[in-house]
Amino acid sequence: MATNYTISLTDTQKKAMEHIAYSVQDWIEDAVASRASEAAEEIYNAEVIRMNADASITTIPADKDEVVLAANIKSAKTRHEEFLAENS
C-alpha cells in the first residue's frame, strides 16, 4: 500500500528548487524516501536490540519491513504532544 502526499511551493521556492534539481518531483521523492529509509533503519535496530533483550522472544523476523511495521512505536506528533502535556 502506498500513501500519497501533496506539497505546495511558492513561486520563489519552485524557482529555487529548479536551480538545484534536474527534477523537483524526483528530488522531493528521493529526499523523503531517503529519510524514511534512515528512520526505518533506526526503528529496526532498536527493535532488534529490544527483542534480543526479551527472553520471551525466540525468533526475530528476517524481513526488516515486517519488524518495522510490527514495532510498537509512537509517532513524532504523539511524542511532541506528550512532551507539551508534561511541560505545561
Backbone as ProteinMPNN parsed JSONL, in Angstrom:
{"seq_chain_A": "MATNYTISLTDTQKKAMEHIAYSVQDWIEDAVASRASEAAEEIYNAEVIRMNADASITTIPADKDEVVLAANIKSAKTRHEEFLAENS", "coords_chain_A": {"N_chain_A": [[0.837, -1.175, 0.0], [0.485, 2.227, -0.714], [0.9, 5.627, 0.251], [-0.115, 8.802, -0.72], [1.192, 12.101, -0.798], [0.78, 15.61, -1.007], [2.436, 18.577, -1.847], [2.863, 22.134, -1.641], [4.527, 24.693, -3.332], [5.836, 27.961, -3.161], [6.208, 30.435, -5.76], [8.799, 31.392, -5.595], [10.098, 29.392, -4.083], [9.769, 27.252, -5.882], [11.3, 28.137, -8.073], [13.8, 28.247, -6.843], [14.191, 25.543, -6.191], [14.213, 24.443, -8.756], [16.605, 25.429, -9.573], [18.477, 23.9, -8.218], [17.804, 21.273, -8.691], [17.416, 18.755, -11.128], [14.98, 17.526, -11.602], [12.352, 18.552, -9.787], [10.257, 17.101, -8.637], [11.363, 14.461, -8.588], [13.535, 14.973, -6.884], [12.258, 15.663, -4.474], [10.823, 13.285, -3.953], [13.003, 11.49, -3.712], [14.369, 12.603, -1.511], [12.508, 12.311, 0.587], [12.13, 9.537, 0.543], [14.717, 8.703, 1.204], [15.022, 9.755, 3.82], [12.967, 8.405, 5.122], [13.917, 5.822, 4.869], [16.199, 5.947, 6.484], [14.96, 6.383, 8.983], [13.473, 4.02, 9.197], [15.54, 2.191, 9.426], [16.609, 2.978, 11.904], [14.428, 2.348, 13.57], [14.274, -0.42, 13.112], [16.805, -1.312, 14.092], [16.58, -0.582, 16.82], [14.424, -2.195, 17.544], [15.464, -4.788, 17.146], [17.44, -4.837, 19.109], [15.767, -4.557, 21.356], [14.228, -6.922, 21.1], [16.215, -8.9, 21.324], [16.874, -8.565, 23.971], [14.661, -9.44, 25.263], [13.631, -12.206, 26.835], [11.435, -13.774, 26.257], [11.077, -13.713, 23.58], [11.78, -15.682, 20.914], [12.445, -15.822, 18.253], [13.492, -13.672, 15.601], [12.059, -11.821, 13.057], [13.188, -12.168, 9.694], [12.681, -10.315, 7.775], [13.034, -6.96, 7.325], [11.076, -4.986, 6.908], [8.828, -6.188, 8.03], [9.541, -6.25, 10.724], [9.732, -3.491, 11.279], [7.1, -2.609, 10.688], [5.681, -3.98, 12.64], [6.586, -2.876, 14.956], [6.051, -1.361, 18.081], [5.712, 1.701, 18.31], [5.758, 5.243, 19.006], [4.398, 8.014, 17.243], [6.038, 10.975, 15.969], [4.409, 13.169, 16.357], [2.723, 12.325, 18.463], [4.663, 11.949, 20.486], [5.553, 14.604, 20.736], [3.19, 15.922, 21.562], [2.829, 14.64, 24.033], [5.117, 15.545, 25.355], [4.588, 18.307, 25.462], [2.322, 18.257, 27.114], [3.399, 17.274, 29.481], [5.107, 19.304, 30.167], [3.742, 21.633, 30.623]], "CA_chain_A": [[0.0, 0.0, 0.0], [1.226, 3.481, -0.775], [0.183, 6.829, 0.634], [0.323, 9.958, -1.496], [1.187, 13.397, -0.152], [0.898, 16.719, -1.948], [3.009, 19.779, -1.239], [2.749, 23.352, -2.438], [5.694, 25.565, -3.287], [5.644, 29.305, -3.7], [6.975, 30.629, -6.995], [10.204, 31.538, -5.208], [10.578, 28.053, -3.731], [9.831, 26.466, -7.115], [12.466, 28.595, -8.837], [14.994, 27.831, -6.108], [14.345, 24.091, -6.354], [14.607, 24.188, -10.146], [18.021, 25.798, -9.682], [19.336, 22.846, -7.652], [17.366, 19.914, -9.015], [17.019, 18.486, -12.515], [13.543, 17.302, -11.485], [11.93, 18.852, -8.42], [9.468, 15.949, -8.188], [12.293, 13.384, -8.245], [14.32, 15.389, -5.727], [11.394, 15.554, -3.297], [10.583, 11.859, -3.705], [14.25, 10.887, -3.235], [14.666, 13.115, -0.171], [11.587, 11.692, 1.538], [12.441, 8.1, 0.593], [15.976, 8.55, 1.924], [14.796, 9.995, 5.252], [12.143, 7.302, 5.615], [14.803, 4.665, 4.96], [17.005, 6.151, 7.698], [14.092, 6.18, 10.144], [13.159, 2.591, 9.265], [16.747, 1.528, 9.935], [16.655, 3.288, 13.338], [13.383, 1.551, 14.216], [14.68, -1.825, 13.019], [17.915, -1.56, 15.024], [16.062, -0.509, 18.183], [13.578, -3.37, 17.764], [16.322, -5.976, 17.272], [18.029, -4.749, 20.455], [14.696, -4.856, 22.303], [13.866, -8.337, 21.001], [17.309, -9.697, 21.865], [16.864, -8.436, 25.432], [13.42, -10.033, 25.78], [13.8, -13.666, 26.875], [10.242, -14.449, 25.734], [11.135, -13.7, 22.111], [12.712, -16.741, 20.499], [12.865, -15.598, 16.866], [13.368, -12.315, 15.061], [11.779, -11.927, 11.635], [14.292, -11.816, 8.797], [12.214, -9.226, 6.92], [13.108, -5.679, 8.038], [9.779, -4.308, 6.845], [7.953, -6.846, 9.0], [9.957, -5.791, 12.057], [9.368, -2.076, 11.416], [5.647, -2.474, 10.727], [5.174, -4.557, 13.896], [7.147, -2.146, 16.095], [5.113, -0.566, 18.873], [6.392, 2.984, 18.499], [4.911, 6.43, 18.979], [4.724, 8.976, 16.184], [6.651, 12.22, 16.425], [3.313, 14.017, 16.821], [2.331, 11.849, 19.792], [5.747, 12.277, 21.432], [5.549, 16.053, 20.933], [2.029, 16.254, 22.372], [3.105, 14.182, 25.399], [6.114, 16.464, 25.904], [3.901, 19.549, 25.805], [1.44, 17.989, 28.258], [4.232, 17.092, 30.669], [5.871, 20.522, 30.448], [2.893, 22.842, 30.62]], "C_chain_A": [[0.881, 1.238, 0.0], [0.32, 4.625, -0.346], [0.749, 7.986, -0.168], [0.214, 11.217, -0.66], [1.353, 14.448, -1.231], [1.502, 17.892, -1.199], [2.79, 20.953, -2.18], [4.017, 24.163, -2.239], [5.296, 26.952, -3.795], [6.444, 29.404, -4.996], [8.469, 30.743, -6.696], [10.804, 30.18, -4.864], [10.731, 27.182, -4.972], [11.066, 26.841, -7.923], [13.757, 28.142, -8.162], [15.239, 26.332, -6.273], [14.768, 23.739, -7.781], [16.074, 24.539, -10.381], [18.933, 24.661, -9.217], [18.99, 21.444, -8.104], [16.965, 19.808, -10.479], [15.515, 18.276, -12.582], [13.154, 17.535, -10.028], [11.134, 17.682, -7.846], [10.371, 14.802, -7.756], [13.096, 13.717, -6.998], [13.512, 15.211, -4.451], [11.163, 14.088, -2.948], [11.826, 11.176, -3.149], [14.581, 11.321, -1.811], [13.787, 12.439, 0.877], [11.888, 10.201, 1.668], [13.72, 7.848, 1.38], [15.779, 8.735, 3.426], [13.952, 8.89, 5.865], [12.987, 6.045, 5.789], [15.68, 4.75, 6.209], [16.177, 5.878, 8.951], [13.74, 4.704, 10.311], [14.345, 1.807, 9.816], [16.895, 1.759, 11.436], [15.645, 2.429, 14.107], [13.796, 0.08, 14.249], [15.771, -2.14, 14.042], [17.448, -1.533, 16.474], [15.212, -1.734, 18.512], [14.415, -4.635, 17.927], [16.981, -5.988, 18.651], [16.977, -5.115, 21.501], [14.341, -6.34, 22.284], [14.956, -9.241, 21.557], [17.338, -9.656, 23.392], [15.648, -9.089, 26.075], [13.51, -11.551, 25.69], [12.596, -14.412, 26.309], [10.213, -14.482, 24.204], [12.2, -14.687, 21.669], [13.172, -16.6, 19.058], [12.637, -14.141, 16.492], [13.107, -12.455, 13.569], [12.967, -11.478, 10.787], [13.945, -10.607, 7.931], [12.194, -7.917, 7.716], [11.77, -4.958, 8.043], [8.817, -4.886, 7.874], [8.268, -6.369, 10.412], [9.509, -4.348, 12.273], [7.858, -1.915, 11.533], [5.054, -3.006, 12.033], [5.643, -3.776, 15.132], [6.074, -1.286, 16.775], [5.804, 0.747, 19.225], [5.381, 4.118, 18.439], [5.366, 7.339, 17.839], [5.385, 10.205, 16.798], [5.58, 13.159, 16.976], [2.891, 13.619, 18.233], [3.387, 12.194, 20.825], [5.769, 13.761, 21.746], [4.38, 16.471, 21.827], [2.22, 15.803, 23.823], [4.109, 15.108, 26.088], [5.449, 17.764, 26.343], [3.005, 19.38, 27.022], [2.232, 17.882, 29.555], [4.907, 18.389, 31.097], [5.017, 21.791, 30.4], [2.333, 23.121, 31.986]], "O_chain_A": [[1.919, 1.266, 0.661], [-0.891, 4.582, -0.563], [1.967, 8.13, -0.279], [-0.74, 11.386, 0.099], [1.994, 14.203, -2.253], [1.13, 18.171, -0.059], [2.56, 20.77, -3.375], [4.515, 24.301, -1.122], [4.518, 27.083, -4.74], [7.27, 28.537, -5.285], [9.301, 30.248, -7.457], [11.905, 29.858, -5.311], [11.713, 26.452, -5.1], [11.791, 25.969, -8.402], [14.694, 27.706, -8.83], [16.377, 25.907, -6.472], [15.585, 22.842, -7.988], [16.706, 24.0, -11.289], [20.027, 24.477, -9.752], [19.784, 20.52, -7.926], [16.259, 20.669, -11.004], [14.848, 18.775, -13.489], [13.582, 16.796, -9.141], [11.324, 17.315, -6.686], [10.176, 14.23, -6.684], [13.317, 12.853, -6.149], [14.013, 14.676, -3.461], [11.291, 13.693, -1.789], [11.729, 10.374, -2.22], [15.021, 10.51, -0.997], [14.274, 12.041, 1.935], [11.9, 9.662, 2.775], [13.799, 6.884, 2.141], [16.311, 7.96, 4.221], [14.193, 8.48, 7.0], [12.796, 5.29, 6.742], [15.881, 3.755, 6.906], [16.647, 5.215, 9.876], [13.71, 4.193, 11.43], [14.166, 0.865, 10.588], [17.267, 0.841, 12.168], [15.963, 1.86, 15.151], [13.683, -0.582, 15.281], [15.671, -3.124, 14.775], [17.869, -2.367, 17.275], [15.272, -2.253, 19.627], [14.098, -5.473, 18.772], [17.067, -7.038, 19.288], [17.251, -5.885, 22.421], [14.171, -6.949, 23.34], [14.653, -10.248, 22.198], [17.78, -10.611, 24.03], [15.608, -9.272, 27.292], [13.47, -12.116, 24.597], [12.725, -15.573, 25.919], [9.41, -15.202, 23.61], [13.375, -14.546, 22.007], [14.181, -17.191, 18.673], [11.728, -13.477, 16.991], [13.859, -13.142, 12.878], [13.661, -10.521, 11.13], [14.843, -9.947, 7.41], [11.427, -7.78, 8.669], [11.372, -4.384, 9.057], [8.074, -4.145, 8.516], [7.36, -6.112, 11.202], [8.968, -4.017, 13.327], [7.382, -1.165, 12.385], [4.017, -2.514, 12.478], [5.141, -4.002, 16.233], [5.305, -0.585, 16.118], [6.401, 0.886, 20.293], [4.289, 3.968, 17.892], [6.552, 7.419, 17.519], [5.294, 10.435, 18.004], [5.82, 13.866, 17.954], [2.722, 14.478, 19.098], [3.065, 12.674, 21.912], [5.98, 14.146, 22.896], [4.552, 17.277, 22.742], [1.815, 16.511, 24.745], [3.962, 15.416, 27.271], [5.699, 18.265, 27.439], [2.937, 20.27, 27.871], [1.784, 18.346, 30.603], [5.244, 18.552, 32.27], [5.528, 22.886, 30.162], [1.6, 24.093, 32.167]]}, "name": "protein", "num_of_chains": 1, "seq": "MATNYTISLTDTQKKAMEHIAYSVQDWIEDAVASRASEAAEEIYNAEVIRMNADASITTIPADKDEVVLAANIKSAKTRHEEFLAENS"}
